[in-house]
Amino acid sequence: MTASLKAVDGGADLPALMNELAAGARTAARVLSLASPEQKNRALEATERAIRKHADAILAANAEDVAEVRAGGATSAFVDRLTLTQGRIDLMADGIATVRKIPDPVGVVTESWQRPNGMTIERVRVPLGVVAVIFESRPNVAADAGVLCLKSGNAVILRGGSDSFRSCRAIHACLAQGLREAGLPEASITLVPTRDRAAVGLLLTGLNGAIDVIVPRGGKSLVARVEAEARVPVFAHLEGVNHVYVEQSANLEMAKSIVLNAKMRRPGVCGAAETLLIDRAGSATSLKPLIEMLIDAGCEVRGDETVQRTDLRVKPASEEDWDTEYEDAIIAARIVDGLDEAIAHIHRHGSHHTDAIVTEDPKAAQKFLNEVDSAIVLHNASTQFADGGEFGFGAEIGIATGKFHARGPVGAEQLTSFKYRVHGTGQTRP
C-alpha cells in the first residue's frame, strides 16, 4: 500500500492530470444528465453491494490512515472523525440504499402554468453539471458525495484530505465498481489520485470552466480559502458554532438528555453543540445538574462567573470561547436573561449552522424557531440531528450555511438547478 501511494503522489504533471480528470468528468456529466432513474439506481445498488462485500478492505485501509495520524499526534476528536468501524460502514451502505429509494429529482416539473397566448411554461429540475467536493478527514464523505451526485445526475470530482487518502481510495473503488456494473462512465465519480495540496488550488480555478460548483467540507481554514480563491460558485459549509438554550420551563431530565447527546455523542462532528445557554430564571434547578453531568461525562466546561461558582471544576470562559468550534469534549456555558438575550447571543456568536431550544413553552419555542437565523433550528431535540441521513436524504454532501440555492443538509434535490421548458403552438411575439 505504501509503495502505491508513492507512485501516485510522485512525478506526475499535476495541471495536465487535473485537466484530464475535469475533461472526463465533463463528458461523464453529459451522459449522467440523460441517464434513466433505473440505470442510476442500478449503479447505486451495485455500489451498496460492493461496500458491504469489501468492508474488510476498507477497514484495513482506514486502519493504516488512523495509525499514521495517531503517530503524528492527532487529537482524539480528529481520530474519531477519521475512523471507520463496521457499524459506520453499515451506515454508509444503508445511506446508499436510502438514496436509491428516494425519488429521482432530475426531470421533475416543479411548476407549470399557461400564459394568455396559449403557451405552457414548465420549470423542471436539471443537474448542476460537474461538482468538485473538497473535504478533509471524514472518508465517508467520499461515498456520500459520490452517490448523491450520481442520483442527481451530476459528475463529481472528489478531493479528500491527505489523512484519509487510503480510506477514500478503498471506498472509491466500490463506487467505480457500481458505475461499471450499470454501464455508466467511471469518470462520473473521480477521486483525485494524489496527496499533492496543489490539486486544491487547481480545482478552485474551475479547470477551464469544467467545474460548475465547489463544495468545501472541512474546517474553518479550508472553507475560508475556498471562499476567497474559488472562481466558481461555492456551497459554503461553515463551522458549526452550535447552541443549546435551556429555557426556564424546560423539563430538566429532557434537557440533560439533549445537552449530553448534543455535546458528547460525537464531539468532533459539525452538529455538535459548542455553547450551552441557560435561562437565569430556571437556573436554580437546572444549572448545577447540567454542569455536573457534563463534567462527569468527561466534558471540559468553560463558563461565565455564575457558571464557575456552580462547580470548582469549571474553567473561566474567554471572549474567544463564545466563537469557537471546539470539535472536542469542551463546551462554553453562560447564563442569559431570557429568550431575547439567548437569541441575541446566537446571532452575535453563532455560525448560522444549527441551534436548539429546550422548552415546554410553545410560544417560546415558536419565537426561537422563527427568529434564530440558522440553517437548522430545533425544538426539544439534539443538534446532532443536523445530518442529511437523519432528514431522510440518505446522505448529505454537507450542511450549507449560506442563503443562496441550498441551505441546510445538501441532498440529491439540492444538487439540481432548473430550466424552463416552453410549449407553444406557433406563437410569435408582437
C-alpha positions as CSV (number, residue, x, y, z in Angstrom):
1,M,0.0,0.0,0.0
2,T,2.8,2.5,0.9
3,A,4.6,1.9,-2.4
4,S,1.4,2.5,-4.4
5,L,0.9,5.8,-2.6
6,K,4.3,7.0,-3.5
7,A,3.7,6.0,-7.1
8,V,0.5,8.0,-7.3
9,D,2.0,11.0,-5.5
10,G,5.2,11.4,-7.4
11,G,6.3,12.6,-10.8
12,A,3.0,13.5,-12.5
13,D,2.3,16.7,-14.3
14,L,-0.3,17.8,-11.9
15,P,-2.0,20.5,-14.1
16,A,-2.2,18.1,-17.0
17,L,-3.6,15.4,-14.7
18,M,-6.3,17.7,-13.2
19,N,-7.4,19.0,-16.6
20,E,-7.6,15.4,-17.9
21,L,-9.8,14.5,-14.9
22,A,-12.0,17.5,-15.4
23,A,-12.5,16.8,-19.1
24,G,-13.5,13.2,-18.3
25,A,-15.9,14.5,-15.7
26,R,-17.4,17.0,-18.1
27,T,-18.1,14.2,-20.7
28,A,-19.5,12.0,-18.0
29,A,-21.8,14.7,-16.8
30,R,-23.5,14.9,-20.2
31,V,-24.1,11.1,-20.1
32,L,-25.4,11.2,-16.5
33,S,-27.8,14.1,-17.2
34,L,-29.6,11.8,-19.7
35,A,-29.3,8.6,-17.7
36,S,-32.6,7.0,-16.6
37,P,-33.5,6.7,-13.0
38,E,-33.3,2.9,-13.4
39,Q,-29.7,3.0,-14.6
40,K,-28.6,5.3,-11.9
41,N,-30.3,3.1,-9.3
42,R,-28.6,0.0,-10.7
43,A,-25.3,1.8,-10.1
44,L,-26.3,2.7,-6.5
45,E,-27.4,-0.9,-5.8
46,A,-24.1,-2.3,-7.1
47,T,-22.2,0.3,-5.1
48,E,-24.0,-0.6,-1.9
49,R,-23.3,-4.3,-2.5
50,A,-19.6,-3.6,-3.2
51,I,-19.2,-1.6,0.0
52,R,-20.7,-4.3,2.1
53,K,-18.6,-7.0,0.3
54,H,-15.4,-5.1,0.6
55,A,-15.8,-3.8,4.2
56,D,-12.7,-5.6,5.3
57,A,-10.5,-3.9,2.7
58,I,-12.0,-0.5,3.6
59,L,-11.3,-1.1,7.3
60,A,-7.8,-2.3,6.5
61,A,-7.0,0.9,4.5
62,N,-8.6,3.0,7.2
63,A,-6.5,1.4,9.9
64,E,-3.4,2.5,8.1
65,D,-4.7,6.0,7.9
66,V,-5.6,6.1,11.6
67,A,-2.2,4.6,12.6
68,E,-0.5,7.4,10.6
69,V,-2.4,10.2,12.2
70,R,-2.1,8.8,15.7
71,A,1.7,8.6,15.2
72,G,1.6,12.3,14.2
73,G,-0.2,13.3,17.5
74,A,-3.7,13.9,16.2
75,T,-6.4,14.8,18.7
76,S,-8.9,12.2,19.8
77,A,-11.7,14.1,18.0
78,F,-9.8,14.2,14.8
79,V,-9.1,10.4,15.1
80,D,-12.8,9.8,15.7
81,R,-13.7,11.7,12.5
82,L,-11.3,9.7,10.5
83,T,-12.0,6.3,12.0
84,L,-14.3,3.8,10.2
85,T,-15.9,0.9,12.0
86,Q,-18.0,-2.0,10.8
87,G,-21.0,-0.1,12.1
88,R,-20.1,3.1,10.3
89,I,-19.6,1.2,7.0
90,D,-23.0,-0.4,7.5
91,L,-24.5,3.0,8.0
92,M,-22.7,4.2,4.8
93,A,-24.2,1.3,2.9
94,D,-27.7,1.9,4.5
95,G,-27.4,5.5,3.4
96,I,-26.8,4.4,-0.2
97,A,-29.9,2.2,-0.1
98,T,-31.9,5.2,1.1
99,V,-30.6,7.4,-1.6
100,R,-31.5,4.7,-4.2
101,K,-35.1,4.7,-2.9
102,I,-35.8,8.4,-2.9
103,P,-37.5,9.9,-5.9
104,D,-35.1,10.9,-8.8
105,P,-35.1,14.7,-8.7
106,V,-34.0,15.1,-12.4
107,G,-36.8,16.0,-14.8
108,V,-39.3,16.8,-12.1
109,V,-41.6,19.6,-13.1
110,T,-41.9,21.8,-10.0
111,E,-44.3,24.3,-11.6
112,S,-46.4,24.6,-14.7
113,W,-48.6,27.4,-15.9
114,Q,-50.3,28.7,-19.1
115,R,-50.0,32.2,-20.5
116,P,-52.9,34.1,-22.0
117,N,-51.4,33.5,-25.5
118,G,-51.7,29.7,-25.0
119,M,-48.1,28.9,-24.3
120,T,-47.4,26.5,-21.5
121,I,-44.3,27.1,-19.3
122,E,-42.8,24.4,-17.1
123,R,-40.0,24.8,-14.6
124,V,-38.1,21.5,-14.4
125,R,-35.2,20.3,-12.3
126,V,-31.8,19.6,-14.1
127,P,-28.4,18.6,-12.8
128,L,-25.8,21.2,-12.0
129,G,-23.1,19.5,-14.1
130,V,-19.7,18.9,-12.5
131,V,-19.4,19.2,-8.7
132,A,-16.0,19.4,-7.0
133,V,-16.1,18.3,-3.4
134,I,-13.0,19.2,-1.2
135,F,-13.1,17.5,2.1
136,E,-10.8,16.7,5.0
137,S,-10.7,13.9,7.5
138,R,-14.1,12.1,7.2
139,P,-13.7,9.3,4.5
140,N,-17.5,8.6,4.4
141,V,-17.9,11.9,2.6
142,A,-16.4,10.2,-0.5
143,A,-19.4,7.8,-0.5
144,D,-22.0,10.3,0.5
145,A,-20.9,12.9,-2.1
146,G,-20.4,10.3,-4.8
147,V,-23.9,8.7,-4.6
148,L,-25.7,11.9,-4.1
149,C,-24.1,13.4,-7.2
150,L,-24.9,10.2,-9.1
151,K,-28.5,10.3,-8.0
152,S,-28.9,13.9,-9.1
153,G,-27.2,13.3,-12.5
154,N,-24.0,15.2,-11.7
155,A,-20.4,14.1,-12.2
156,V,-18.2,14.7,-9.2
157,I,-14.5,15.2,-8.6
158,L,-13.6,14.2,-5.0
159,R,-10.5,15.6,-3.3
160,G,-10.2,14.0,0.1
161,G,-7.8,15.0,2.8
162,S,-4.3,13.5,2.8
163,D,-5.1,11.9,6.2
164,S,-7.9,9.8,4.7
165,F,-6.2,9.1,1.4
166,R,-6.1,5.3,1.7
167,S,-9.6,5.0,3.0
168,C,-11.0,7.2,0.2
169,R,-9.3,5.1,-2.4
170,A,-10.8,1.9,-1.0
171,I,-14.3,3.5,-0.9
172,H,-13.9,5.0,-4.4
173,A,-13.0,1.5,-5.8
174,C,-16.5,0.4,-4.7
175,L,-18.1,3.5,-6.3
176,A,-16.3,2.8,-9.6
177,Q,-17.4,-0.9,-9.5
178,G,-21.0,0.3,-9.2
179,L,-20.7,2.6,-12.2
180,R,-19.1,-0.2,-14.3
181,E,-21.9,-2.7,-13.5
182,A,-24.5,-0.2,-14.5
183,G,-22.8,0.8,-17.7
184,L,-22.1,4.3,-16.7
185,P,-18.7,6.1,-17.2
186,E,-16.3,5.7,-14.4
187,A,-15.4,9.4,-14.8
188,S,-18.8,10.1,-13.2
189,I,-17.2,9.8,-9.8
190,T,-13.5,10.7,-9.9
191,L,-11.1,10.7,-6.9
192,V,-8.1,13.0,-7.3
193,P,-5.3,10.4,-7.1
194,T,-2.7,12.4,-5.3
195,R,-2.0,13.9,-1.9
196,D,-0.4,17.0,-3.5
197,R,-2.1,20.0,-2.0
198,A,-1.6,22.0,-5.2
199,A,-4.6,20.0,-6.5
200,V,-6.9,22.0,-4.3
201,G,-5.7,25.3,-5.9
202,L,-6.2,23.9,-9.4
203,L,-9.8,22.8,-8.5
204,L,-10.5,26.3,-7.2
205,T,-9.7,27.8,-10.7
206,G,-12.6,25.8,-12.1
207,L,-10.2,24.0,-14.5
208,N,-11.0,26.0,-17.6
209,G,-14.8,26.1,-17.0
210,A,-15.1,22.3,-16.4
211,I,-16.4,22.7,-12.8
212,D,-19.8,24.2,-12.1
213,V,-19.8,24.3,-8.3
214,I,-17.4,23.6,-5.4
215,V,-18.4,22.2,-2.1
216,P,-15.9,22.6,0.8
217,R,-16.4,20.1,3.6
218,G,-13.9,20.7,6.4
219,G,-12.6,23.2,8.9
220,K,-12.7,26.9,9.0
221,S,-9.4,27.5,7.3
222,L,-10.4,25.2,4.3
223,V,-13.8,26.9,3.8
224,A,-12.2,30.4,4.1
225,R,-9.6,29.5,1.5
226,V,-12.2,28.1,-0.9
227,E,-14.5,31.2,-0.5
228,A,-11.6,33.5,-1.0
229,E,-10.0,31.8,-4.0
230,A,-12.7,29.9,-5.9
231,R,-13.6,31.2,-9.3
232,V,-16.8,29.2,-9.5
233,P,-19.9,29.2,-7.2
234,V,-19.4,27.6,-3.7
235,F,-21.8,25.8,-1.4
236,A,-20.3,27.0,1.9
237,H,-20.2,24.5,4.7
238,L,-19.1,26.8,7.5
239,E,-18.1,25.8,11.0
240,G,-20.7,24.6,13.5
241,V,-20.7,27.0,16.4
242,N,-24.0,25.5,17.6
243,H,-26.0,26.4,20.7
244,V,-28.4,24.6,23.0
245,Y,-30.6,27.1,25.0
246,V,-32.3,25.6,28.1
247,E,-35.3,27.9,28.7
248,Q,-36.8,28.3,32.1
249,S,-39.7,26.0,31.5
250,A,-37.6,23.1,30.2
251,N,-38.1,19.6,31.6
252,L,-34.8,19.0,33.4
253,E,-34.5,15.3,32.5
254,M,-35.1,16.1,28.9
255,A,-32.7,19.0,29.0
256,K,-30.0,16.8,30.5
257,S,-30.5,14.1,27.8
258,I,-30.5,16.6,24.9
259,V,-27.4,18.5,26.2
260,L,-25.4,15.4,26.8
261,N,-26.2,14.0,23.4
262,A,-25.7,17.3,21.6
263,K,-22.2,17.7,23.0
264,M,-20.9,14.2,23.8
265,R,-22.4,11.8,21.3
266,R,-19.7,12.7,18.8
267,P,-17.9,15.9,19.8
268,G,-16.0,16.2,16.6
269,V,-18.9,16.4,14.1
270,C,-20.2,19.6,12.8
271,G,-23.6,19.2,14.5
272,A,-22.1,19.0,18.0
273,A,-23.2,21.7,20.4
274,E,-20.4,24.1,21.4
275,T,-22.2,26.5,23.7
276,L,-24.8,25.9,26.4
277,L,-27.1,28.8,27.3
278,I,-29.1,28.6,30.5
279,D,-32.0,30.8,31.4
280,R,-31.3,32.6,34.6
281,A,-35.0,32.3,35.7
282,G,-34.6,28.5,35.7
283,S,-31.0,28.2,36.7
284,A,-31.6,27.5,40.4
285,T,-32.8,24.0,39.4
286,S,-31.1,23.4,36.1
287,L,-27.6,24.9,36.2
288,K,-25.9,22.7,38.7
289,P,-27.3,19.3,37.4
290,L,-26.4,20.2,33.8
291,I,-22.8,21.3,34.5
292,E,-22.1,18.4,36.8
293,M,-23.5,16.0,34.2
294,L,-21.2,17.3,31.5
295,I,-18.1,17.3,33.7
296,D,-18.8,13.8,35.0
297,A,-19.2,12.7,31.4
298,G,-15.6,13.9,30.6
299,C,-16.5,17.3,29.1
300,E,-14.5,20.3,30.0
301,V,-16.8,23.2,30.8
302,R,-15.7,26.9,30.3
303,G,-18.2,29.2,31.9
304,D,-19.0,32.7,32.9
305,E,-18.8,33.8,36.5
306,T,-22.1,32.4,37.5
307,V,-21.3,29.0,36.0
308,Q,-17.9,29.0,37.6
309,R,-19.4,29.4,41.0
310,T,-21.6,26.3,40.4
311,D,-18.6,23.9,40.3
312,L,-15.0,24.4,41.1
313,R,-14.0,22.3,38.1
314,V,-15.4,24.9,35.6
315,K,-12.7,26.9,33.9
316,P,-13.2,30.6,33.1
317,A,-14.5,31.3,29.6
318,S,-12.8,33.9,27.5
319,E,-14.5,36.0,24.8
320,E,-12.9,33.8,22.2
321,D,-14.7,30.7,23.6
322,W,-18.1,32.1,22.5
323,D,-17.0,32.0,18.9
324,T,-15.1,28.7,18.9
325,E,-15.9,25.4,17.3
326,Y,-14.0,23.0,19.6
327,E,-14.7,19.7,17.8
328,D,-13.7,18.2,21.1
329,A,-15.2,17.4,24.5
330,I,-15.3,21.1,25.5
331,I,-18.3,23.4,25.9
332,A,-18.7,27.0,26.8
333,A,-21.6,27.8,29.1
334,R,-23.3,31.0,30.3
335,I,-26.4,32.4,31.9
336,V,-28.7,34.5,29.9
337,D,-31.6,36.7,31.0
338,G,-34.4,35.2,28.9
339,L,-35.2,34.3,25.4
340,D,-34.3,37.6,23.8
341,E,-30.8,37.6,25.2
342,A,-30.3,33.9,24.1
343,I,-31.3,34.8,20.6
344,A,-29.1,37.9,20.6
345,H,-26.1,35.8,21.8
346,I,-26.7,33.2,19.0
347,H,-26.9,36.0,16.4
348,R,-23.7,37.6,17.6
349,H,-21.6,34.4,18.1
350,G,-23.3,31.7,16.0
351,S,-22.3,30.4,12.6
352,H,-25.9,30.0,11.2
353,H,-25.5,26.2,11.3
354,T,-27.7,24.5,13.9
355,D,-29.2,25.8,17.2
356,A,-31.7,24.2,19.6
357,I,-34.1,25.3,22.3
358,V,-35.3,23.1,25.2
359,T,-38.6,24.3,26.5
360,E,-42.2,23.4,27.4
361,D,-43.5,26.8,26.4
362,P,-44.8,26.6,22.9
363,K,-44.7,30.4,22.4
364,A,-41.0,30.5,23.4
365,A,-40.3,27.6,21.0
366,Q,-42.1,29.3,18.2
367,K,-40.2,32.6,18.8
368,F,-36.9,30.8,18.8
369,L,-37.7,28.8,15.6
370,N,-38.8,32.0,13.8
371,E,-36.1,34.4,14.9
372,V,-32.9,32.3,15.0
373,D,-31.4,32.7,11.6
374,S,-29.7,29.3,11.2
375,A,-29.9,26.7,8.6
376,I,-31.4,24.2,11.1
377,V,-33.3,25.2,14.3
378,L,-34.7,22.5,16.6
379,H,-37.2,22.4,19.5
380,N,-36.6,19.7,22.1
381,A,-34.1,17.7,20.1
382,S,-30.4,17.3,19.9
383,T,-28.3,19.4,17.5
384,Q,-26.7,16.1,16.4
385,F,-29.7,15.6,14.1
386,A,-28.0,18.1,11.7
387,D,-27.4,15.3,9.2
388,G,-28.8,14.5,5.8
389,G,-29.4,10.9,6.8
390,E,-31.5,11.9,9.7
391,F,-33.5,14.2,7.4
392,G,-34.3,11.2,5.2
393,F,-32.0,12.2,2.4
394,G,-29.9,9.0,2.8
395,A,-26.7,11.1,3.0
396,E,-25.5,14.6,2.6
397,I,-22.8,16.4,0.8
398,G,-22.6,19.0,3.6
399,I,-24.6,21.5,5.7
400,A,-24.9,24.6,3.6
401,T,-24.9,27.7,5.9
402,G,-25.3,30.3,3.2
403,K,-28.7,31.5,1.8
404,F,-28.3,31.1,-2.0
405,H,-29.5,28.0,-3.8
406,A,-29.1,25.5,-0.9
407,R,-29.3,25.7,2.8
408,G,-29.0,23.0,5.5
409,P,-28.3,19.4,4.5
410,V,-27.5,19.2,0.8
411,G,-29.0,16.1,-0.6
412,A,-29.8,15.0,-4.1
413,E,-32.6,17.5,-4.7
414,Q,-30.4,20.4,-3.6
415,L,-27.8,19.3,-6.2
416,T,-30.1,20.3,-9.0
417,S,-30.9,23.6,-10.6
418,F,-33.8,24.2,-13.0
419,K,-34.6,25.3,-16.5
420,Y,-37.8,26.4,-18.2
421,R,-39.5,24.4,-20.9
422,V,-41.9,26.4,-23.0
423,H,-44.5,24.6,-25.2
424,G,-46.1,26.7,-28.0
425,T,-48.5,26.2,-30.9
426,G,-46.8,28.7,-33.3
427,Q,-46.9,31.8,-31.1
428,T,-44.8,34.8,-32.2
429,R,-44.3,38.0,-30.1
430,P,-45.9,41.1,-31.4
